[in-house]
Amino acid sequence: MPPEAPEQEAKPPSFSRRAVKSSSTGADSSIVPIRRKTDVAAKIVSINRGFYKFPTGPVSRQFRKRHFPEVTPEVWNDWRWQLQNRIRCLADLERFFDLSTRERAVLECRSTILPVAITPYYASLMAAADPADPLRRTHIPTDDEFVLSLGEADDPLGEGHDEVVPGLVHRYPDRVLFMTTPVCSTYCRYCTRSRLVGNTDGWRLGGARWEQALSYIESHPEIRDVLLSGGDPLTLDTNRLDWLLGRLRSIKHVEIIRIGTKVPVVLPMRITSELTRMLRRHHPLWMSIHFTHPQELTREVTEACARLAGAGIPLGSQTVLLKGINDDVETMKNLMHGLMMRRVKPYYLYQCDPISGSIHFRTPLETGLDIIRGLRGHTSGYAVPTYVIDAPGGGGKIPLLPNSIIERDGDDILLVNYAGTTHRYPDPATTSQIPTTETSPCALV
């Protein structure tokens, strides 16, 4: 049985200061600067001895000094303190933000399905006086969530239909989605599992449920790939996660384990040397990190990604396309370039799922296609994510691509490139087999 631990959401956190004793965007302008050999050696020694402190960027440092003056940098960079002191209610939010009428109305009536939870670190990246701030819009609710539109549903992807045992979704032939916990360190308002996350009473995982899921995986040899999700697996205690990874690694037909997480973005200090040492033991291990906006690319996030990549974990990004937040070419290009500089490969750009009350986040499909057109050919191919819809009703991921084929002209295909110019390609499936030169090998001598 896995080691038990209380769920992080069990009771509202406190901002009591008695417990403290135990760039404008936050973007990091100097991405992992090259250091002299002596500096690198000193840093390695510091890490090995356990003295190395997690770096703090200027924006979060200023926020801490203003709102938590009695909190030391060491306490601020303790990921457990960040979880315990998340911003959870109207009174908490009023301490840090000038709330708009629309924000306040939702928070006062407390009628949203998805709870509010924002780590102090992530709150430091949001504009206190601007409700239109991209990160603020995605984490502080407004009355837009009460507007229900045609086609929306609490479970639009039909995960419940493919849930073979509690917390395990088997939709694709050779892989499963393992929902490890209902807890996230920070809740995104567009979350496709907003019906489940944060609900520790109705959806408590671990123990017997984990064993059920593991037994199913063991009895299905076609499963070679397990994606750990939730909630967020990296909110689990390191020992519990180590146990789960070890059990999965002991199943011979499980080749790949993936972790889906937003923790490196909203709780980067969770990426401790203890965690990375543990993760190293369970390779091959892959990680998909949920990024939204260039504003998230801080010094702390740079460090978290460097630690994970340094542990030999291939990193990919998953980004949800959101109206008025990241739905233009320049914002998306800046984000993708910043990710590549941090050794994160842009992987998926998701069309926002039609969860209940999400119309204010969802763009037309053509917006996403325009962004892909604006990236393809205009930047490195590695920086272009795959644009996908997770089809409603359990249809799975469907790639969406701008149509590069104009038409067929006889035996040729007419194509348009990134610059809009037309090119002719002789299609080998239909081109007439008429030799234009001598085809004998002797003729080539």
Wavefront OBJ file of the C-alpha trace (Angstrom):
o trace
v 0.000 0.000 0.000
v 1.257 3.526 -0.721
v 2.341 5.691 2.205
v -0.620 7.760 3.312
v -0.583 11.536 3.666
v -3.389 14.024 4.308
v -4.682 15.843 1.259
v -3.351 19.388 1.017
v -6.855 20.841 0.673
v -8.151 19.434 3.984
v -8.675 22.817 5.635
v -8.334 26.481 4.658
v -4.826 27.836 5.153
v -3.960 30.651 7.514
v -2.015 33.843 6.917
v -1.094 34.087 10.586
v 2.312 35.665 10.940
v 2.917 33.655 14.102
v 3.510 30.655 11.842
v 6.174 32.455 9.863
v 9.014 31.687 12.299
v 8.979 27.761 12.034
v 10.615 43.539 -14.350
v 6.865 44.394 -14.234
v 6.031 41.069 -16.004
v 8.355 38.945 -13.909
v 10.101 37.690 -17.057
v 13.738 36.719 -16.612
v 15.855 38.786 -18.972
v 19.044 36.810 -18.329
v 18.283 33.185 -19.059
v 20.745 30.882 -17.291
v 23.826 33.099 -17.699
v 27.141 31.402 -18.415
v 29.248 31.255 -15.271
v 32.978 30.839 -14.747
v 34.154 27.324 -13.907
v 34.899 28.341 -10.331
v 31.344 29.635 -9.904
v 29.878 26.412 -11.278
v 32.081 24.284 -9.018
v 31.108 26.337 -5.976
v 27.436 25.963 -6.846
v 27.786 22.169 -7.196
v 29.453 21.932 -3.786
v 26.703 24.106 -2.318
v 23.996 21.861 -3.769
v 25.683 18.674 -2.563
v 25.993 20.044 0.968
v 22.387 21.144 0.978
v 23.203 24.851 1.343
v 22.011 25.983 -2.072
v 19.015 28.308 -1.846
v 16.362 28.577 -4.519
v 16.798 31.885 -6.400
v 14.214 34.622 -5.966
v 13.362 36.997 -8.796
v 12.911 40.744 -8.271
v 9.122 40.719 -8.678
v 8.434 37.999 -6.121
v 11.040 39.477 -3.756
v 9.294 42.853 -3.795
v 5.913 41.163 -3.280
v 7.216 39.206 -0.285
v 8.706 42.278 1.365
v 5.484 44.221 0.897
v 2.922 41.598 1.919
v 4.926 39.161 4.065
v 7.629 41.323 5.686
v 8.259 38.816 8.485
v 8.757 35.896 6.102
v 12.396 35.093 5.399
v 13.573 34.109 1.895
v 14.141 30.574 3.210
v 10.523 30.278 4.376
v 9.185 31.906 1.196
v 11.060 29.303 -0.870
v 9.636 26.409 1.144
v 7.052 24.859 -1.162
v 5.019 23.582 1.782
v 4.720 27.121 3.159
v 3.537 28.278 -0.262
v 0.822 25.603 -0.277
v -0.281 26.335 3.281
v -0.557 30.059 2.547
v -2.404 29.970 -0.739
v -4.877 32.751 -1.465
v -8.255 31.074 -1.111
v -11.108 33.479 -0.364
v -12.412 37.029 -0.747
v -10.633 38.308 2.363
v -7.328 36.857 1.157
v -7.710 38.312 -2.329
v -8.543 41.760 -0.963
v -5.155 41.832 0.749
v -3.341 41.656 -2.581
v -5.673 42.887 -5.341
v -7.994 45.774 -6.140
v -10.942 43.564 -7.044
v -13.354 44.566 -9.776
v -17.115 44.505 -9.259
v -17.361 41.391 -11.445
v -14.674 39.565 -9.479
v -16.154 40.536 -6.139
v -19.679 39.429 -7.121
v -18.528 35.860 -7.754
v -16.369 35.647 -4.660
v -19.124 36.960 -2.397
v -21.701 34.412 -3.546
v -19.207 31.494 -3.528
v -21.175 29.654 -6.169
v -18.440 28.522 -8.563
v -17.742 24.818 -8.957
v -13.983 25.269 -8.995
v -12.407 26.678 -5.814
v -9.926 29.542 -5.804
v -6.334 28.805 -4.824
v -3.265 30.837 -5.829
v 0.208 30.422 -4.382
v 1.741 33.641 -3.014
v 4.582 33.219 -5.509
v 2.221 33.070 -8.502
v 0.123 35.935 -7.133
v 3.277 38.057 -7.151
v 3.298 37.862 -10.968
v -0.215 39.326 -11.301
v -1.051 43.026 -11.600
v -2.726 44.139 -8.379
v -4.768 46.934 -9.976
v -5.542 45.495 -13.434
v -8.352 42.913 -13.750
v -7.322 42.414 -17.398
v -3.894 41.094 -16.415
v -3.444 37.779 -18.304
v -2.518 35.640 -15.308
v -5.111 37.271 -13.084
v -7.891 36.612 -15.611
v -7.053 32.915 -15.670
v -7.127 32.452 -11.882
v -9.536 34.956 -10.278
v -13.148 34.166 -11.259
v -15.607 36.639 -12.769
v -19.333 36.446 -13.444
v -18.508 35.210 -16.972
v -18.403 31.747 -15.414
v -22.186 31.932 -14.936
v -22.794 32.205 -18.711
v -23.556 28.751 -20.117
v -23.342 28.215 -23.873
v -24.556 25.535 -26.259
v -22.290 22.495 -26.328
v -20.647 23.109 -22.954
v -20.568 20.369 -20.324
v -18.979 19.607 -16.969
v -17.151 16.648 -18.555
v -16.889 17.665 -22.218
v -14.189 15.089 -23.041
v -16.257 12.188 -21.731
v -13.510 10.986 -19.400
v -16.101 9.370 -17.163
v -17.099 7.060 -20.022
v -13.534 5.710 -20.330
v -12.810 5.505 -16.587
v -12.130 1.782 -16.134
v -11.523 2.006 -12.375
v -11.778 5.109 -10.175
v -9.131 7.592 -11.261
v -7.866 5.639 -14.304
v -8.935 6.558 -17.855
v -8.132 4.080 -20.655
v -9.050 5.783 -23.927
v -6.139 5.079 -26.257
v -4.982 1.507 -26.993
v -1.527 1.565 -25.375
v -1.736 4.257 -22.693
v -3.732 5.333 -19.667
v -4.383 8.528 -17.730
v -3.775 8.017 -13.999
v -5.442 10.744 -11.908
v -3.289 10.653 -8.791
v -4.792 13.443 -6.672
v -7.554 16.080 -6.810
v -5.149 18.741 -5.519
v -3.454 21.481 -7.556
v -1.257 24.162 -6.068
v -3.100 26.775 -8.146
v -6.451 26.379 -9.927
v -6.903 27.547 -13.532
v -10.410 28.815 -14.283
v -10.507 26.990 -17.653
v -9.532 23.586 -16.188
v -11.033 20.671 -18.087
v -11.438 18.811 -14.760
v -12.961 21.701 -12.828
v -15.753 19.303 -11.837
v -13.237 17.233 -9.880
v -10.163 19.131 -8.746
v -10.182 20.649 -5.282
v -12.949 18.268 -4.232
v -11.048 16.197 -1.671
v -14.257 14.940 -0.057
v -15.832 13.505 -3.197
v -12.664 12.440 -5.027
v -10.061 11.227 -2.579
v -7.340 9.212 -4.293
v -4.519 7.090 -2.973
v -4.490 3.868 -0.961
v -7.045 1.357 -2.233
v -7.837 3.421 -5.333
v -4.208 3.516 -6.387
v -4.005 -0.245 -5.906
v -7.086 -0.729 -8.103
v -5.511 1.340 -10.863
v -2.168 -0.455 -10.566
v -3.875 -3.856 -10.691
v -5.668 -2.840 -13.886
v -2.394 -1.701 -15.487
v -0.663 -4.939 -14.436
v -3.427 -7.033 -16.004
v -3.342 -5.187 -19.348
v -0.017 -5.851 -21.102
v -0.962 -3.571 -23.985
v -0.410 -0.550 -21.708
v 3.108 0.759 -22.300
v 2.644 4.451 -21.395
v 1.205 5.874 -18.159
v 0.427 9.584 -17.802
v 0.229 10.761 -14.191
v -2.158 13.683 -13.850
v -4.829 14.900 -11.475
v -4.913 17.471 -9.993
v -1.143 17.780 -10.028
v 1.109 14.827 -9.150
v 3.915 17.123 -7.981
v 1.764 18.315 -5.062
v 2.137 14.818 -3.623
v 4.658 14.190 -0.888
v 7.966 13.058 -2.402
v 7.827 9.673 -0.641
v 4.323 8.934 -1.945
v 5.265 9.891 -5.490
v 8.445 7.793 -5.220
v 6.360 4.799 -4.124
v 3.928 5.206 -7.021
v 6.659 5.627 -9.625
v 8.445 2.585 -8.222
v 5.303 0.445 -8.481
v 4.745 1.524 -12.061
v 8.397 0.918 -12.911
v 8.091 -2.636 -11.544
v 5.444 -3.449 -14.191
v 7.484 -4.875 -17.059
v 5.255 -3.775 -19.921
v 5.178 -0.126 -18.743
v 7.875 1.516 -20.840
v 7.215 5.225 -20.365
v 5.924 7.251 -17.436
v 4.848 10.843 -18.015
v 3.948 13.531 -15.496
v 1.532 16.325 -16.400
v 2.070 19.334 -14.150
v 1.890 23.097 -13.701
v 3.930 23.058 -10.494
v 7.206 24.273 -12.107
v 5.262 27.383 -13.218
v 3.141 28.193 -10.159
v 5.240 26.565 -7.412
v 8.773 26.364 -8.860
v 10.410 25.956 -5.443
v 8.825 22.492 -5.301
v 11.588 21.354 -7.664
v 14.022 20.549 -4.878
v 17.212 18.516 -5.066
v 15.393 15.828 -3.068
v 12.657 15.649 -5.713
v 15.021 15.543 -8.701
v 17.186 12.863 -7.061
v 14.074 10.765 -6.603
v 12.832 11.326 -10.168
v 16.206 10.247 -11.595
v 15.626 6.755 -10.235
v 12.564 6.165 -12.423
v 13.751 6.850 -15.979
v 12.599 6.897 -18.715
v 10.466 9.687 -17.304
v 8.947 12.541 -19.334
v 7.240 15.711 -18.165
v 4.622 17.965 -19.779
v 4.470 21.412 -18.179
v 1.437 23.677 -18.499
v 2.502 27.192 -19.563
v 0.108 30.016 -20.454
v 1.910 33.323 -20.990
v 5.440 34.819 -21.251
v 4.752 36.562 -17.936
v 5.378 33.192 -16.294
v 8.988 32.951 -17.507
v 10.676 34.162 -14.347
v 14.036 33.504 -12.766
v 12.404 30.916 -10.516
v 10.832 29.062 -13.447
v 14.157 29.133 -15.283
v 15.784 27.448 -12.293
v 13.026 24.845 -11.934
v 13.283 23.855 -15.604
v 17.089 23.733 -15.393
v 16.892 21.354 -12.431
v 14.416 19.051 -14.164
v 16.332 19.039 -17.444
v 19.547 18.508 -15.495
v 17.956 15.409 -13.972
v 17.649 13.985 -17.481
v 13.906 14.550 -17.856
v 12.768 15.599 -21.358
v 10.438 18.573 -20.943
v 7.520 19.497 -23.182
v 4.968 22.286 -22.907
v 1.193 22.218 -23.071
v -0.539 25.553 -23.602
v -4.262 26.277 -23.776
v -5.293 28.911 -26.326
v -7.237 31.574 -24.403
v -9.166 34.547 -25.748
v -7.545 37.893 -24.954
v -4.731 36.221 -23.021
v -2.407 34.469 -25.467
v -4.402 34.474 -28.715
v -2.031 36.488 -30.902
v 1.076 35.462 -32.820
v 3.515 37.730 -30.989
v 2.530 36.554 -27.499
v 2.649 32.912 -28.538
v 5.982 33.333 -30.316
v 7.517 35.007 -27.266
v 6.253 32.180 -25.067
v 7.546 29.432 -27.355
v 10.937 31.102 -27.755
v 11.217 31.520 -23.987
v 10.371 27.863 -23.455
v 13.035 26.695 -25.875
v 15.608 28.841 -24.068
v 14.662 26.918 -20.934
v 15.009 23.513 -22.641
v 11.253 22.985 -22.870
v 10.022 21.718 -26.254
v 6.702 23.286 -27.325
v 4.433 20.255 -27.627
v 0.688 20.961 -27.712
v -1.384 24.102 -28.220
v -4.873 23.124 -27.063
v -8.137 24.593 -28.200
v -9.847 25.469 -24.906
v -12.203 22.666 -23.871
v -15.923 23.598 -23.735
v -16.377 23.165 -19.987
v -19.423 24.816 -18.431
v -19.049 28.608 -18.356
v -15.996 28.803 -20.626
v -17.209 30.821 -23.626
v -15.229 33.883 -22.478
v -12.016 31.858 -22.769
v -12.651 30.107 -26.085
v -11.480 31.466 -29.433
v -12.696 30.557 -32.935
v -10.663 27.723 -34.461
v -9.409 30.085 -37.137
v -7.580 32.072 -34.448
v -5.474 29.042 -33.572
v -4.824 28.283 -37.233
v -3.729 31.890 -37.782
v -1.248 31.548 -34.916
v 0.215 28.364 -36.418
v 0.489 30.139 -39.788
v 2.255 32.998 -38.037
v 4.757 30.613 -36.447
v 5.366 28.058 -39.193
v 8.305 29.157 -41.319
v 8.680 32.404 -39.381
v 10.510 30.697 -36.521
v 12.272 27.419 -35.756
v 10.239 24.300 -36.394
v 11.036 23.161 -32.856
v 9.204 26.268 -31.587
v 5.921 25.386 -33.323
v 3.519 23.327 -31.174
v 0.903 20.972 -32.569
v -2.511 22.644 -32.462
v -5.139 20.146 -31.296
v -8.759 19.816 -30.277
v -9.556 17.250 -27.619
v -12.750 16.125 -29.291
v -15.913 16.338 -27.164
v -17.477 13.067 -26.137
v -14.235 11.106 -25.928
v -12.981 11.444 -29.495
v -9.405 12.079 -28.399
v -6.901 14.609 -29.699
v -7.334 15.729 -33.304
v -4.541 17.830 -34.886
v -5.569 21.018 -36.680
v -3.311 22.287 -39.463
v -3.536 25.147 -41.942
v -4.275 23.682 -45.372
v -1.117 23.934 -47.476
v -2.637 22.138 -50.492
v -4.403 24.532 -52.851
v -5.558 22.104 -55.515
v -4.522 19.378 -57.926
v -3.461 20.512 -61.407
v -3.235 17.435 -63.601
v -0.538 15.221 -62.091
v 0.796 18.049 -59.920
v -0.145 19.337 -56.490
v -0.201 23.109 -56.012
v 1.110 24.081 -52.577
v 1.336 27.356 -50.674
v 4.254 27.998 -48.305
v 4.568 30.114 -45.151
v 5.210 33.261 -47.204
v 2.070 32.767 -49.292
v 3.864 31.841 -52.519
v 2.606 28.953 -54.658
v 4.735 25.959 -55.615
v 4.180 22.927 -57.848
v 4.989 19.384 -56.689
v 4.917 16.287 -58.990
v 2.879 13.744 -57.036
v 4.556 10.313 -57.404
v 1.240 8.558 -56.871
v -0.185 9.997 -60.083
v 2.690 11.381 -62.178
v 2.963 9.595 -65.534
v 5.971 7.287 -65.745
v 7.467 8.847 -68.887
v 11.299 8.854 -68.842
v 12.791 12.172 -69.884
v 16.373 10.828 -70.180
v 18.071 7.489 -70.718
v 17.328 5.405 -67.622
v 19.883 2.627 -68.159
v 22.546 2.555 -65.438
v 25.133 2.371 -68.200
v 24.080 5.813 -69.366
v 25.202 7.277 -66.047
v 28.774 6.019 -66.340
l 1 2 3 4 5 6 7 8 9 10 11 12 13 14 15 16 17 18 19 20 21 22
l 23 24 25 26 27 28 29 30 31 32 33 34 35 36 37 38 39 40 41 42 43 44 45 46 47 48 49 50 51 52 53 54 55 56 57 58 59 60 61 62 63 64 65 66 67 68 69 70 71 72 73 74 75 76 77 78 79 80 81 82 83 84 85 86 87 88 89 90 91 92 93 94 95 96 97 98 99 100 101 102 103 104 105 106 107 108 109 110 111 112 113 114 115 116 117 118 119 120 121 122 123 124 125 126 127 128 129 130 131 132 133 134 135 136 137 138 139 140 141 142 143 144 145 146 147 148 149 150 151 152 153 154 155 156 157 158 159 160 161 162 163 164 165 166 167 168 169 170 171 172 173 174 175 176 177 178 179 180 181 182 183 184 185 186 187 188 189 190 191 192 193 194 195 196 197 198 199 200 201 202 203 204 205 206 207 208 209 210 211 212 213 214 215 216 217 218 219 220 221 222 223 224 225 226 227 228 229 230 231 232 233 234 235 236 237 238 239 240 241 242 243 244 245 246 247 248 249 250 251 252 253 254 255 256 257 258 259 260 261 262 263 264 265 266 267 268 269 270 271 272 273 274 275 276 277 278 279 280 281 282 283 284 285 286 287 288 289 290 291 292 293 294 295 296 297 298 299 300 301 302 303 304 305 306 307 308 309 310 311 312 313 314 315 316 317 318 319 320 321 322 323 324 325 326 327 328 329 330 331 332 333 334 335 336 337 338 339 340 341 342 343 344 345 346 347 348 349 350 351 352 353 354 355 356 357 358 359 360 361 362 363 364 365 366 367 368 369 370 371 372 373 374 375 376 377 378 379 380 381 382 383 384 385 386 387 388 389 390 391 392 393 394 395 396 397 398 399 400 401 402 403 404 405 406 407 408 409 410 411 412 413 414 415 416 417 418 419 420 421 422 423 424 425 426 427 428 429 430 431 432 433 434 435 436 437 438 439 440 441 442 443 444 445
